[in-house]
């Protein structure tokens, strides 16, 4: 099985201080393998995320990150 996803996030690091809001986006994809008649399975997912400040300064903070998660499991 396969999957894809997208996420949007907006956060304010401190409600009492102006100009510290950020917005972020992420795109993800994953793959799961569960062969018929077996007691094991494998799942993996990868996410690429990027964020930037939301207060209009072109020299403001921005960044990216990547995350990978895998899982192998057996049913007993």
PDB file of N, CA, C, O and CB in Angstrom:
ATOM      1  N   UNK A   1       0.842  -1.183   0.000  1.00  0.00           N
ATOM      2  CA  UNK A   1       0.000   0.000   0.000  1.00  0.00           C
ATOM      3  C   UNK A   1       0.879   1.236   0.000  1.00  0.00           C
ATOM      4  O   UNK A   1       2.002   1.208   0.504  1.00  0.00           O
ATOM      5  CB  UNK A   1      -0.954   0.004   1.212  1.00  0.00           C
ATOM      6  N   UNK A   2       0.382   2.290  -0.550  1.00  0.00           N
ATOM      7  CA  UNK A   2       1.129   3.539  -0.586  1.00  0.00           C
ATOM      8  C   UNK A   2       0.267   4.690  -0.093  1.00  0.00           C
ATOM      9  O   UNK A   2      -0.959   4.592  -0.050  1.00  0.00           O
ATOM     10  CB  UNK A   2       1.636   3.822  -2.001  1.00  0.00           C
ATOM     11  N   UNK A   3       0.914   5.760   0.272  1.00  0.00           N
ATOM     12  CA  UNK A   3       0.184   6.932   0.732  1.00  0.00           C
ATOM     13  C   UNK A   3       1.005   8.191   0.475  1.00  0.00           C
ATOM     14  O   UNK A   3       2.235   8.146   0.437  1.00  0.00           O
ATOM     15  CB  UNK A   3      -0.162   6.806   2.228  1.00  0.00           C
ATOM     16  N   UNK A   4       0.325   9.289   0.304  1.00  0.00           N
ATOM     17  CA  UNK A   4       0.949  10.603   0.171  1.00  0.00           C
ATOM     18  C   UNK A   4       0.161  11.581   1.039  1.00  0.00           C
ATOM     19  O   UNK A   4      -1.014  11.361   1.333  1.00  0.00           O
ATOM     20  CB  UNK A   4       0.989  11.075  -1.333  1.00  0.00           C
ATOM     21  N   UNK A   5       0.819  12.655   1.441  1.00  0.00           N
ATOM     22  CA  UNK A   5       0.131  13.620   2.287  1.00  0.00           C
ATOM     23  C   UNK A   5       0.738  15.003   2.203  1.00  0.00           C
ATOM     24  O   UNK A   5       1.851  15.193   1.712  1.00  0.00           O
ATOM     25  CB  UNK A   5       0.141  13.155   3.709  1.00  0.00           C
ATOM     26  N   UNK A   6      -0.024  15.961   2.694  1.00  0.00           N
ATOM     27  CA  UNK A   6       0.412  17.348   2.743  1.00  0.00           C
ATOM     28  C   UNK A   6      -0.090  17.944   4.049  1.00  0.00           C
ATOM     29  O   UNK A   6      -1.195  17.635   4.495  1.00  0.00           O
ATOM     30  CB  UNK A   6      -0.108  18.158   1.507  1.00  0.00           C
ATOM     31  N   UNK A   7       0.719  18.798   4.660  1.00  0.00           N
ATOM     32  CA  UNK A   7       0.300  19.457   5.890  1.00  0.00           C
ATOM     33  C   UNK A   7       0.681  20.927   5.894  1.00  0.00           C
ATOM     34  O   UNK A   7       1.708  21.325   5.344  1.00  0.00           O
ATOM     35  CB  UNK A   7       0.909  18.762   7.091  1.00  0.00           C
ATOM     36  N   UNK A   8      -0.164  21.720   6.524  1.00  0.00           N
ATOM     37  CA  UNK A   8       0.099  23.150   6.704  1.00  0.00           C
ATOM     38  C   UNK A   8       0.028  23.440   8.188  1.00  0.00           C
ATOM     39  O   UNK A   8      -0.838  22.915   8.888  1.00  0.00           O
ATOM     40  CB  UNK A   8      -0.920  24.039   5.900  1.00  0.00           C
ATOM     41  N   UNK A   9       0.937  24.277   8.672  1.00  0.00           N
ATOM     42  CA  UNK A   9       0.980  24.598  10.092  1.00  0.00           C
ATOM     43  C   UNK A   9       1.304  26.074  10.260  1.00  0.00           C
ATOM     44  O   UNK A   9       2.148  26.617   9.547  1.00  0.00           O
ATOM     45  CB  UNK A   9       2.019  23.719  10.831  1.00  0.00           C
ATOM     46  N   UNK A  10       0.628  26.723  11.208  1.00  0.00           N
ATOM     47  CA  UNK A  10       0.928  28.099  11.592  1.00  0.00           C
ATOM     48  C   UNK A  10       1.052  28.120  13.104  1.00  0.00           C
ATOM     49  O   UNK A  10       0.184  27.600  13.805  1.00  0.00           O
ATOM     50  CB  UNK A  10      -0.176  29.106  11.087  1.00  0.00           C
ATOM     51  N   UNK A  11       2.128  28.720  13.617  1.00  0.00           N
ATOM     52  CA  UNK A  11       2.292  28.772  15.068  1.00  0.00           C
ATOM     53  C   UNK A  11       2.899  30.087  15.505  1.00  0.00           C
ATOM     54  O   UNK A  11       3.665  30.722  14.780  1.00  0.00           O
ATOM     55  CB  UNK A  11       3.155  27.619  15.549  1.00  0.00           C
ATOM     56  N   UNK A  12       2.535  30.471  16.705  1.00  0.00           N
ATOM     57  CA  UNK A  12       2.997  31.696  17.346  1.00  0.00           C
ATOM     58  C   UNK A  12       3.808  31.269  18.564  1.00  0.00           C
ATOM     59  O   UNK A  12       3.263  30.652  19.479  1.00  0.00           O
ATOM     60  CB  UNK A  12       1.792  32.648  17.745  1.00  0.00           C
ATOM     61  N   UNK A  13       5.087  31.586  18.590  1.00  0.00           N
ATOM     62  CA  UNK A  13       5.943  31.116  19.673  1.00  0.00           C
ATOM     63  C   UNK A  13       5.628  31.776  21.012  1.00  0.00           C
ATOM     64  O   UNK A  13       5.908  31.200  22.063  1.00  0.00           O
ATOM     65  CB  UNK A  13       7.382  31.359  19.320  1.00  0.00           C
ATOM     66  N   UNK A  14       5.048  32.983  20.987  1.00  0.00           N
ATOM     67  CA  UNK A  14       4.701  33.668  22.224  1.00  0.00           C
ATOM     68  C   UNK A  14       3.544  34.609  21.915  1.00  0.00           C
ATOM     69  O   UNK A  14       3.684  35.518  21.098  1.00  0.00           O
ATOM     70  CB  UNK A  14       5.930  34.445  22.823  1.00  0.00           C
ATOM     71  N   UNK A  15       2.419  34.399  22.554  1.00  0.00           N
ATOM     72  CA  UNK A  15       1.215  35.181  22.266  1.00  0.00           C
ATOM     73  C   UNK A  15       1.346  36.653  22.646  1.00  0.00           C
ATOM     74  O   UNK A  15       0.580  37.479  22.150  1.00  0.00           O
ATOM     75  CB  UNK A  15       0.040  34.586  22.987  1.00  0.00           C
ATOM     76  N   UNK A  16       2.278  36.995  23.498  1.00  0.00           N
ATOM     77  CA  UNK A  16       2.379  38.362  24.010  1.00  0.00           C
ATOM     78  C   UNK A  16       3.438  39.205  23.300  1.00  0.00           C
ATOM     79  O   UNK A  16       3.632  40.369  23.649  1.00  0.00           O
ATOM     80  CB  UNK A  16       2.681  38.325  25.479  1.00  0.00           C
ATOM     81  N   UNK A  17       4.118  38.639  22.318  1.00  0.00           N
ATOM     82  CA  UNK A  17       5.153  39.359  21.571  1.00  0.00           C
ATOM     83  C   UNK A  17       4.761  39.352  20.098  1.00  0.00           C
ATOM     84  O   UNK A  17       4.384  38.315  19.552  1.00  0.00           O
ATOM     85  CB  UNK A  17       6.575  38.712  21.783  1.00  0.00           C
ATOM     86  N   UNK A  18       4.852  40.511  19.463  1.00  0.00           N
ATOM     87  CA  UNK A  18       4.531  40.604  18.038  1.00  0.00           C
ATOM     88  C   UNK A  18       5.708  40.119  17.186  1.00  0.00           C
ATOM     89  O   UNK A  18       6.845  40.049  17.652  1.00  0.00           O
ATOM     90  CB  UNK A  18       4.162  42.057  17.661  1.00  0.00           C
ATOM     91  N   UNK A  19       5.416  39.799  15.973  1.00  0.00           N
ATOM     92  CA  UNK A  19       6.410  39.439  14.948  1.00  0.00           C
ATOM     93  C   UNK A  19       7.237  38.206  15.319  1.00  0.00           C
ATOM     94  O   UNK A  19       8.459  38.204  15.170  1.00  0.00           O
ATOM     95  CB  UNK A  19       7.342  40.609  14.706  1.00  0.00           C
ATOM     96  N   UNK A  20       6.573  37.176  15.794  1.00  0.00           N
ATOM     97  CA  UNK A  20       7.268  35.909  16.012  1.00  0.00           C
ATOM     98  C   UNK A  20       6.415  34.730  15.534  1.00  0.00           C
ATOM     99  O   UNK A  20       6.505  33.631  16.082  1.00  0.00           O
ATOM    100  CB  UNK A  20       7.620  35.742  17.502  1.00  0.00           C
ATOM    101  N   UNK A  21       5.594  34.962  14.520  1.00  0.00           N
ATOM    102  CA  UNK A  21       4.759  33.911  13.963  1.00  0.00           C
ATOM    103  C   UNK A  21       5.505  33.203  12.826  1.00  0.00           C
ATOM    104  O   UNK A  21       6.316  33.802  12.120  1.00  0.00           O
ATOM    105  CB  UNK A  21       3.414  34.493  13.460  1.00  0.00           C
ATOM    106  N   UNK A  22       5.209  31.934  12.678  1.00  0.00           N
ATOM    107  CA  UNK A  22       5.829  31.132  11.626  1.00  0.00           C
ATOM    108  C   UNK A  22       4.760  30.313  10.918  1.00  0.00           C
ATOM    109  O   UNK A  22       3.726  29.983  11.500  1.00  0.00           O
ATOM    110  CB  UNK A  22       6.931  30.207  12.207  1.00  0.00           C
ATOM    111  N   UNK A  23       5.022  29.991   9.654  1.00  0.00           N
ATOM    112  CA  UNK A  23       4.160  29.081   8.919  1.00  0.00           C
ATOM    113  C   UNK A  23       5.020  28.008   8.286  1.00  0.00           C
ATOM    114  O   UNK A  23       6.172  28.248   7.923  1.00  0.00           O
ATOM    115  CB  UNK A  23       3.330  29.830   7.849  1.00  0.00           C
ATOM    116  N   UNK A  24       4.453  26.833   8.159  1.00  0.00           N
ATOM    117  CA  UNK A  24       5.212  25.724   7.612  1.00  0.00           C
ATOM    118  C   UNK A  24       4.350  24.822   6.752  1.00  0.00           C
ATOM    119  O   UNK A  24       3.130  24.765   6.903  1.00  0.00           O
ATOM    120  CB  UNK A  24       5.842  24.926   8.723  1.00  0.00           C
ATOM    121  N   UNK A  25       5.006  24.125   5.853  1.00  0.00           N
ATOM    122  CA  UNK A  25       4.359  23.168   4.956  1.00  0.00           C
ATOM    123  C   UNK A  25       5.152  21.864   5.024  1.00  0.00           C
ATOM    124  O   UNK A  25       6.348  21.871   5.314  1.00  0.00           O
ATOM    125  CB  UNK A  25       4.281  23.717   3.476  1.00  0.00           C
ATOM    126  N   UNK A  26       4.483  20.759   4.759  1.00  0.00           N
ATOM    127  CA  UNK A  26       5.187  19.488   4.683  1.00  0.00           C
ATOM    128  C   UNK A  26       4.522  18.587   3.644  1.00  0.00           C
ATOM    129  O   UNK A  26       3.307  18.625   3.450  1.00  0.00           O
ATOM    130  CB  UNK A  26       5.216  18.798   6.063  1.00  0.00           C
ATOM    131  N   UNK A  27       5.329  17.796   2.999  1.00  0.00           N
ATOM    132  CA  UNK A  27       4.857  16.800   2.036  1.00  0.00           C
ATOM    133  C   UNK A  27       5.434  15.452   2.465  1.00  0.00           C
ATOM    134  O   UNK A  27       6.605  15.353   2.829  1.00  0.00           O
ATOM    135  CB  UNK A  27       5.281  17.169   0.552  1.00  0.00           C
ATOM    136  N   UNK A  28       4.602  14.427   2.417  1.00  0.00           N
ATOM    137  CA  UNK A  28       5.055  13.119   2.882  1.00  0.00           C
ATOM    138  C   UNK A  28       4.605  12.027   1.925  1.00  0.00           C
ATOM    139  O   UNK A  28       3.639  12.184   1.179  1.00  0.00           O
ATOM    140  CB  UNK A  28       4.531  12.835   4.294  1.00  0.00           C
ATOM    141  N   UNK A  29       5.327  10.923   1.968  1.00  0.00           N
ATOM    142  CA  UNK A  29       4.942   9.731   1.219  1.00  0.00           C
ATOM    143  C   UNK A  29       5.402   8.512   1.993  1.00  0.00           C
ATOM    144  O   UNK A  29       6.399   8.556   2.713  1.00  0.00           O
ATOM    145  CB  UNK A  29       5.545   9.740  -0.217  1.00  0.00           C
ATOM    146  N   UNK A  30       4.676   7.441   1.839  1.00  0.00           N
ATOM    147  CA  UNK A  30       4.993   6.217   2.561  1.00  0.00           C
ATOM    148  C   UNK A  30       4.628   4.991   1.766  1.00  0.00           C
ATOM    149  O   UNK A  30       3.875   5.051   0.794  1.00  0.00           O
ATOM    150  CB  UNK A  30       4.286   6.192   3.889  1.00  0.00           C
ATOM    151  N   UNK A  31       5.177   3.877   2.200  1.00  0.00           N
ATOM    152  CA  UNK A  31       4.955   2.600   1.536  1.00  0.00           C
ATOM    153  C   UNK A  31       4.850   1.519   2.602  1.00  0.00           C
ATOM    154  O   UNK A  31       5.662   1.472   3.526  1.00  0.00           O
ATOM    155  CB  UNK A  31       6.096   2.280   0.521  1.00  0.00           C
ATOM    156  N   UNK A  32       3.854   0.654   2.475  1.00  0.00           N
ATOM    157  CA  UNK A  32       3.687  -0.472   3.382  1.00  0.00           C
ATOM    158  C   UNK A  32       3.682  -1.773   2.609  1.00  0.00           C
ATOM    159  O   UNK A  32       3.057  -1.874   1.552  1.00  0.00           O
ATOM    160  CB  UNK A  32       2.399  -0.331   4.190  1.00  0.00           C
ATOM    161  N   UNK A  33       4.375  -2.768   3.131  1.00  0.00           N
ATOM    162  CA  UNK A  33       4.461  -4.078   2.487  1.00  0.00           C
ATOM    163  C   UNK A  33       4.018  -5.133   3.497  1.00  0.00           C
ATOM    164  O   UNK A  33       4.653  -5.322   4.534  1.00  0.00           O
ATOM    165  CB  UNK A  33       5.915  -4.366   1.967  1.00  0.00           C
ATOM    166  N   UNK A  34       2.914  -5.821   3.176  1.00  0.00           N
ATOM    167  CA  UNK A  34       2.371  -6.886   4.027  1.00  0.00           C
ATOM    168  C   UNK A  34       2.003  -8.064   3.123  1.00  0.00           C
ATOM    169  O   UNK A  34       0.848  -8.190   2.717  1.00  0.00           O
ATOM    170  CB  UNK A  34       1.117  -6.386   4.856  1.00  0.00           C
ATOM    171  N   UNK A  35       2.972  -8.924   2.804  1.00  0.00           N
ATOM    172  CA  UNK A  35       2.680 -10.039   1.896  1.00  0.00           C
ATOM    173  C   UNK A  35       1.597 -10.971   2.455  1.00  0.00           C
ATOM    174  O   UNK A  35       1.554 -11.239   3.655  1.00  0.00           O
ATOM    175  CB  UNK A  35       3.957 -10.837   1.623  1.00  0.00           C
ATOM    176  N   UNK A  36       0.740 -11.450   1.582  1.00  0.00           N
ATOM    177  CA  UNK A  36      -0.328 -12.364   1.989  1.00  0.00           C
ATOM    178  C   UNK A  36       0.254 -13.658   2.540  1.00  0.00           C
ATOM    179  O   UNK A  36       1.210 -14.199   1.983  1.00  0.00           O
ATOM    180  CB  UNK A  36      -1.264 -12.665   0.806  1.00  0.00           C
ATOM    181  N   UNK A  37      -0.311 -14.145   3.617  1.00  0.00           N
ATOM    182  CA  UNK A  37       0.114 -15.409   4.203  1.00  0.00           C
ATOM    183  C   UNK A  37       1.359 -15.326   5.073  1.00  0.00           C
ATOM    184  O   UNK A  37       1.852 -16.358   5.528  1.00  0.00           O
ATOM    185  CB  UNK A  37       0.353 -16.381   3.128  1.00  0.00           C
ATOM    186  N   UNK A  38       1.870 -14.153   5.311  1.00  0.00           N
ATOM    187  CA  UNK A  38       3.055 -14.016   6.165  1.00  0.00           C
ATOM    188  C   UNK A  38       2.677 -13.351   7.485  1.00  0.00           C
ATOM    189  O   UNK A  38       1.619 -12.732   7.600  1.00  0.00           O
ATOM    190  CB  UNK A  38       4.159 -13.198   5.447  1.00  0.00           C
ATOM    191  N   UNK A  39       3.543 -13.485   8.467  1.00  0.00           N
ATOM    192  CA  UNK A  39       3.285 -12.878   9.777  1.00  0.00           C
ATOM    193  C   UNK A  39       4.137 -11.636  10.003  1.00  0.00           C
ATOM    194  O   UNK A  39       4.269 -11.177  11.137  1.00  0.00           O
ATOM    195  CB  UNK A  39       3.545 -13.888  10.888  1.00  0.00           C
ATOM    196  N   UNK A  40       4.707 -11.095   8.957  1.00  0.00           N
ATOM    197  CA  UNK A  40       5.548  -9.907   9.097  1.00  0.00           C
ATOM    198  C   UNK A  40       5.077  -8.816   8.139  1.00  0.00           C
ATOM    199  O   UNK A  40       4.316  -9.069   7.205  1.00  0.00           O
ATOM    200  CB  UNK A  40       7.033 -10.254   8.833  1.00  0.00           C
ATOM    201  N   UNK A  41       5.540  -7.625   8.390  1.00  0.00           N
ATOM    202  CA  UNK A  41       5.215  -6.498   7.531  1.00  0.00           C
ATOM    203  C   UNK A  41       6.270  -5.414   7.683  1.00  0.00           C
ATOM    204  O   UNK A  41       7.002  -5.372   8.671  1.00  0.00           O
ATOM    205  CB  UNK A  41       3.819  -5.944   7.858  1.00  0.00           C
ATOM    206  N   UNK A  42       6.333  -4.550   6.699  1.00  0.00           N
ATOM    207  CA  UNK A  42       7.291  -3.448   6.704  1.00  0.00           C
ATOM    208  C   UNK A  42       6.563  -2.175   6.303  1.00  0.00           C
ATOM    209  O   UNK A  42       5.753  -2.182   5.377  1.00  0.00           O
ATOM    210  CB  UNK A  42       8.490  -3.731   5.744  1.00  0.00           C
ATOM    211  N   UNK A  43       6.848  -1.094   6.996  1.00  0.00           N
ATOM    212  CA  UNK A  43       6.294   0.212   6.644  1.00  0.00           C
ATOM    213  C   UNK A  43       7.400   1.242   6.695  1.00  0.00           C
ATOM    214  O   UNK A  43       8.285   1.172   7.548  1.00  0.00           O
ATOM    215  CB  UNK A  43       5.131   0.607   7.591  1.00  0.00           C
ATOM    216  N   UNK A  44       7.353   2.190   5.793  1.00  0.00           N
ATOM    217  CA  UNK A  44       8.328   3.275   5.768  1.00  0.00           C
ATOM    218  C   UNK A  44       7.672   4.555   5.305  1.00  0.00           C
ATOM    219  O   UNK A  44       6.756   4.533   4.482  1.00  0.00           O
ATOM    220  CB  UNK A  44       9.511   2.926   4.860  1.00  0.00           C
ATOM    221  N   UNK A  45       8.136   5.666   5.831  1.00  0.00           N
ATOM    222  CA  UNK A  45       7.586   6.959   5.442  1.00  0.00           C
ATOM    223  C   UNK A  45       8.665   8.021   5.442  1.00  0.00           C
ATOM    224  O   UNK A  45       9.599   7.962   6.242  1.00  0.00           O
ATOM    225  CB  UNK A  45       6.449   7.364   6.376  1.00  0.00           C
ATOM    226  N   UNK A  46       8.545   8.994   4.551  1.00  0.00           N
ATOM    227  CA  UNK A  46       9.500  10.093   4.429  1.00  0.00           C
ATOM    228  C   UNK A  46       8.726  11.387   4.349  1.00  0.00           C
ATOM    229  O   UNK A  46       7.726  11.477   3.637  1.00  0.00           O
ATOM    230  CB  UNK A  46      10.421   9.917   3.186  1.00  0.00           C
ATOM    231  N   UNK A  47       9.186  12.396   5.080  1.00  0.00           N
ATOM    232  CA  UNK A  47       8.554  13.709   5.094  1.00  0.00           C
ATOM    233  C   UNK A  47       9.591  14.784   4.825  1.00  0.00           C
ATOM    234  O   UNK A  47      10.691  14.751   5.378  1.00  0.00           O
ATOM    235  CB  UNK A  47       7.850  13.964   6.436  1.00  0.00           C
ATOM    236  N   UNK A  48       9.239  15.734   3.976  1.00  0.00           N
ATOM    237  CA  UNK A  48      10.058  16.913   3.733  1.00  0.00           C
ATOM    238  C   UNK A  48       9.247  18.117   4.188  1.00  0.00           C
ATOM    239  O   UNK A  48       8.134  18.335   3.711  1.00  0.00           O
ATOM    240  CB  UNK A  48      10.478  17.033   2.218  1.00  0.00           C
ATOM    241  N   UNK A  49       9.802  18.898   5.109  1.00  0.00           N
ATOM    242  CA  UNK A  49       9.084  20.049   5.662  1.00  0.00           C
ATOM    243  C   UNK A  49       9.897  21.318   5.465  1.00  0.00           C
ATOM    244  O   UNK A  49      11.126  21.295   5.524  1.00  0.00           O
ATOM    245  CB  UNK A  49       8.779  19.837   7.158  1.00  0.00           C
ATOM    246  N   UNK A  50       9.200  22.431   5.229  1.00  0.00           N
ATOM    247  CA  UNK A  50       9.862  23.724   5.110  1.00  0.00           C
ATOM    248  C   UNK A  50       9.025  24.752   5.851  1.00  0.00           C
ATOM    249  O   UNK A  50       7.796  24.675   5.871  1.00  0.00           O
ATOM    250  CB  UNK A  50      10.062  24.132   3.614  1.00  0.00           C
ATOM    251  N   UNK A  51       9.708  25.718   6.462  1.00  0.00           N
ATOM    252  CA  UNK A  51       9.007  26.752   7.218  1.00  0.00           C
ATOM    253  C   UNK A  51       9.692  28.100   7.018  1.00  0.00           C
ATOM    254  O   UNK A  51      10.853  28.175   6.615  1.00  0.00           O
ATOM    255  CB  UNK A  51       8.953  26.391   8.718  1.00  0.00           C
ATOM    256  N   UNK A  52       8.948  29.155   7.308  1.00  0.00           N
ATOM    257  CA  UNK A  52       9.484  30.511   7.225  1.00  0.00           C
ATOM    258  C   UNK A  52       8.690  31.410   8.154  1.00  0.00           C
ATOM    259  O   UNK A  52       7.582  31.075   8.572  1.00  0.00           O
ATOM    260  CB  UNK A  52       9.440  31.047   5.768  1.00  0.00           C
ATOM    261  N   UNK A  53       9.269  32.544   8.467  1.00  0.00           N
ATOM    262  CA  UNK A  53       8.564  33.491   9.329  1.00  0.00           C
ATOM    263  C   UNK A  53       7.379  34.078   8.578  1.00  0.00           C
ATOM    264  O   UNK A  53       7.387  34.163   7.350  1.00  0.00           O
ATOM    265  CB  UNK A  53       9.513  34.614   9.812  1.00  0.00           C
ATOM    266  N   UNK A  54       6.366  34.481   9.326  1.00  0.00           N
ATOM    267  CA  UNK A  54       5.142  35.004   8.735  1.00  0.00           C
ATOM    268  C   UNK A  54       4.969  36.494   9.038  1.00  0.00           C
ATOM    269  O   UNK A  54       3.844  36.991   9.084  1.00  0.00           O
ATOM    270  CB  UNK A  54       3.934  34.219   9.246  1.00  0.00           C
ATOM    271  N   UNK A  55       6.077  37.206   9.245  1.00  0.00           N
ATOM    272  CA  UNK A  55       5.957  38.619   9.586  1.00  0.00           C
ATOM    273  C   UNK A  55       6.597  39.531   8.558  1.00  0.00           C
ATOM    274  O   UNK A  55       6.956  40.659   8.894  1.00  0.00           O
ATOM    275  CB  UNK A  55       6.570  38.874  10.926  1.00  0.00           C
ATOM    276  N   UNK A  56       6.754  39.088   7.317  1.00  0.00           N
ATOM    277  CA  UNK A  56       7.065  39.960   6.210  1.00  0.00           C
ATOM    278  C   UNK A  56       8.506  40.386   6.003  1.00  0.00           C
ATOM    279  O   UNK A  56       8.777  41.113   5.047  1.00  0.00           O
ATOM    280  CB  UNK A  56       6.294  41.118   6.347  1.00  0.00           C
ATOM    281  N   UNK A  57       9.430  39.982   6.828  1.00  0.00           N
ATOM    282  CA  UNK A  57      10.830  40.381   6.676  1.00  0.00           C
ATOM    283  C   UNK A  57      11.536  39.400   5.742  1.00  0.00           C
ATOM    284  O   UNK A  57      11.634  38.222   6.084  1.00  0.00           O
ATOM    285  CB  UNK A  57      11.549  40.440   8.058  1.00  0.00           C
ATOM    286  N   UNK A  58      12.032  39.829   4.579  1.00  0.00           N
ATOM    287  CA  UNK A  58      12.666  38.891   3.650  1.00  0.00           C
ATOM    288  C   UNK A  58      13.945  38.255   4.174  1.00  0.00           C
ATOM    289  O   UNK A  58      14.358  37.211   3.671  1.00  0.00           O
ATOM    290  CB  UNK A  58      12.966  39.587   2.376  1.00  0.00           C
ATOM    291  N   UNK A  59      14.575  38.854   5.163  1.00  0.00           N
ATOM    292  CA  UNK A  59      15.790  38.256   5.725  1.00  0.00           C
ATOM    293  C   UNK A  59      15.471  37.427   6.966  1.00  0.00           C
ATOM    294  O   UNK A  59      16.383  37.022   7.686  1.00  0.00           O
ATOM    295  CB  UNK A  59      16.815  39.347   6.070  1.00  0.00           C
ATOM    296  N   UNK A  60      14.212  37.175   7.222  1.00  0.00           N
ATOM    297  CA  UNK A  60      13.786  36.473   8.433  1.00  0.00           C
ATOM    298  C   UNK A  60      14.096  34.974   8.352  1.00  0.00           C
ATOM    299  O   UNK A  60      14.538  34.451   7.330  1.00  0.00           O
ATOM    300  CB  UNK A  60      12.285  36.687   8.666  1.00  0.00           C
ATOM    301  N   UNK A  61      13.849  34.342   9.439  1.00  0.00           N
ATOM    302  CA  UNK A  61      14.153  32.922   9.607  1.00  0.00           C
ATOM    303  C   UNK A  61      13.394  32.046   8.618  1.00  0.00           C
ATOM    304  O   UNK A  61      12.221  32.284   8.331  1.00  0.00           O
ATOM    305  CB  UNK A  61      13.830  32.488  11.021  1.00  0.00           C
ATOM    306  N   UNK A  62      14.075  31.038   8.105  1.00  0.00           N
ATOM    307  CA  UNK A  62      13.456  30.009   7.276  1.00  0.00           C
ATOM    308  C   UNK A  62      14.294  28.741   7.402  1.00  0.00           C
ATOM    309  O   UNK A  62      15.457  28.803   7.802  1.00  0.00           O
ATOM    310  CB  UNK A  62      13.339  30.468   5.778  1.00  0.00           C
ATOM    311  N   UNK A  63      13.720  27.613   7.070  1.00  0.00           N
ATOM    312  CA  UNK A  63      14.467  26.374   7.189  1.00  0.00           C
ATOM    313  C   UNK A  63      13.726  25.198   6.593  1.00  0.00           C
ATOM    314  O   UNK A  63      12.567  25.311   6.193  1.00  0.00           O
ATOM    315  CB  UNK A  63      14.779  26.098   8.626  1.00  0.00           C
ATOM    316  N   UNK A  64      14.412  24.062   6.539  1.00  0.00           N
ATOM    317  CA  UNK A  64      13.841  22.815   6.039  1.00  0.00           C
ATOM    318  C   UNK A  64      14.283  21.686   6.949  1.00  0.00           C
ATOM    319  O   UNK A  64      15.243  21.820   7.707  1.00  0.00           O
ATOM    320  CB  UNK A  64      14.269  22.543   4.566  1.00  0.00           C
ATOM    321  N   UNK A  65      13.578  20.585   6.866  1.00  0.00           N
ATOM    322  CA  UNK A  65      13.989  19.365   7.557  1.00  0.00           C
ATOM    323  C   UNK A  65      13.398  18.174   6.844  1.00  0.00           C
ATOM    324  O   UNK A  65      12.379  18.280   6.161  1.00  0.00           O
ATOM    325  CB  UNK A  65      13.555  19.384   9.039  1.00  0.00           C
ATOM    326  N   UNK A  66      14.049  17.039   7.009  1.00  0.00           N
ATOM    327  CA  UNK A  66      13.578  15.786   6.439  1.00  0.00           C
ATOM    328  C   UNK A  66      13.508  14.758   7.555  1.00  0.00           C
ATOM    329  O   UNK A  66      14.355  14.735   8.448  1.00  0.00           O
ATOM    330  CB  UNK A  66      14.505  15.300   5.282  1.00  0.00           C
ATOM    331  N   UNK A  67      12.492  13.909   7.495  1.00  0.00           N
ATOM    332  CA  UNK A  67      12.309  12.873   8.499  1.00  0.00           C
ATOM    333  C   UNK A  67      12.018  11.547   7.811  1.00  0.00           C
ATOM    334  O   UNK A  67      11.262  11.494   6.841  1.00  0.00           O
ATOM    335  CB  UNK A  67      11.172  13.246   9.475  1.00  0.00           C
ATOM    336  N   UNK A  68      12.616  10.492   8.314  1.00  0.00           N
ATOM    337  CA  UNK A  68      12.405   9.151   7.795  1.00  0.00           C
ATOM    338  C   UNK A  68      12.032   8.246   8.955  1.00  0.00           C
ATOM    339  O   UNK A  68      12.683   8.275   9.999  1.00  0.00           O
ATOM    340  CB  UNK A  68      13.667   8.624   7.052  1.00  0.00           C
ATOM    341  N   UNK A  69      10.991   7.443   8.784  1.00  0.00           N
ATOM    342  CA  UNK A  69      10.581   6.497   9.811  1.00  0.00           C
ATOM    343  C   UNK A  69      10.341   5.151   9.139  1.00  0.00           C
ATOM    344  O   UNK A  69       9.745   5.085   8.064  1.00  0.00           O
ATOM    345  CB  UNK A  69       9.302   6.991  10.568  1.00  0.00           C
ATOM    346  N   UNK A  70      10.804   4.083   9.773  1.00  0.00           N
ATOM    347  CA  UNK A  70      10.580   2.730   9.260  1.00  0.00           C
ATOM    348  C   UNK A  70      10.125   1.840  10.414  1.00  0.00           C
ATOM    349  O   UNK A  70      10.410   2.110  11.581  1.00  0.00           O
ATOM    350  CB  UNK A  70      11.875   2.156   8.587  1.00  0.00           C
ATOM    351  N   UNK A  71       9.421   0.789  10.062  1.00  0.00           N
ATOM    352  CA  UNK A  71       8.935  -0.153  11.065  1.00  0.00           C
ATOM    353  C   UNK A  71       8.873  -1.529  10.439  1.00  0.00           C
ATOM    354  O   UNK A  71       8.334  -1.699   9.346  1.00  0.00           O
ATOM    355  CB  UNK A  71       7.545   0.269  11.619  1.00  0.00           C
ATOM    356  N   UNK A  72       9.425  -2.512  11.133  1.00  0.00           N
ATOM    357  CA  UNK A  72       9.291  -3.922  10.774  1.00  0.00           C
ATOM    358  C   UNK A  72       8.575  -4.588  11.933  1.00  0.00           C
ATOM    359  O   UNK A  72       8.982  -4.426  13.083  1.00  0.00           O
ATOM    360  CB  UNK A  72      10.694  -4.604  10.481  1.00  0.00           C
ATOM    361  N   UNK A  73       7.514  -5.334  11.653  1.00  0.00           N
ATOM    362  CA  UNK A  73       6.782  -5.966  12.743  1.00  0.00           C
ATOM    363  C   UNK A  73       6.386  -7.388  12.386  1.00  0.00           C
ATOM    364  O   UNK A  73       6.148  -7.718  11.224  1.00  0.00           O
ATOM    365  CB  UNK A  73       5.546  -5.151  13.095  1.00  0.00           C
ATOM    366  N   UNK A  74       6.321  -8.230  13.433  1.00  0.00           N
ATOM    367  CA  UNK A  74       5.895  -9.619  13.314  1.00  0.00           C
ATOM    368  C   UNK A  74       4.698  -9.818  14.217  1.00  0.00           C
ATOM    369  O   UNK A  74       4.663  -9.310  15.338  1.00  0.00           O
ATOM    370  CB  UNK A  74       7.045 -10.608  13.678  1.00  0.00           C
ATOM    371  N   UNK A  75       3.720 -10.555  13.729  1.00  0.00           N
ATOM    372  CA  UNK A  75       2.581 -10.938  14.551  1.00  0.00           C
ATOM    373  C   UNK A  75       2.882 -12.282  15.224  1.00  0.00           C
ATOM    374  O   UNK A  75       3.327 -13.228  14.574  1.00  0.00           O
ATOM    375  CB  UNK A  75       1.278 -11.019  13.695  1.00  0.00           C
ATOM    376  N   UNK A  76       2.635 -12.348  16.518  1.00  0.00           N
ATOM    377  CA  UNK A  76       2.870 -13.592  17.271  1.00  0.00           C
ATOM    378  C   UNK A  76       1.565 -14.236  17.655  1.00  0.00           C
ATOM    379  O   UNK A  76       1.560 -15.289  18.291  1.00  0.00           O
ATOM    380  CB  UNK A  76       3.706 -13.326  18.525  1.00  0.00           C
TER     381      UNK A  76
END
